[in-house]
Amino acid sequence: MTDTAFPMPASGQPFLTLDDALILRRGVRGVVAVDVRLIGHHATAGAEVMAFLQAEGLETSMQRIERMEPRPLRRLVFRYAGDRAELTVAPDAAD
């Protein structure tokens, strides 16, 4: 079953996995807004993450950045400030 609310890359393989979805749901508990920082230029990662967060009813914004030092060790990293979260998405990180 395909949900058209979530973009599907040409390869047919989505960026978000079931584990990623669980991390995202757990990570946004108690927040009302998420500022997403996408590292690099993955074809669908940003769109998939934004669609997921918006489907959860969250206010979202996204910023693309070329690189980050030190590089994140995980694909999805949260930081919190009050009822807002900053989510760094690093498609090339090995979880």
C-alpha positions, 0 to 999 in steps of 0.5 A: 500500500502506498501513501501518496502523502509521502514522496516516493523516490524513483528507486522505489525505496523511501528514505524513512524506515519504520525505525526512523518513524519510531524515532521521529514519533518519540522525538516530537513528544511534547513539542509543537514545532520542529525546525529541520536541518537537512545536510546535503542533497538527498533526493527525497529525505527532506520532503519525507521528513517534512510530510511525516512531521506535518502529518503529526500536526506539527509546525515545521520549517526546513533549512538545507546545509551543505555540511556539518562538523563534527558530522552527526553519528546518526541519521536523525538527531534532536535538540530541544528548546522549550516546546520546540525541537531542532531536528538534524537529518543526516542521510549519509550517517551510518546508524 
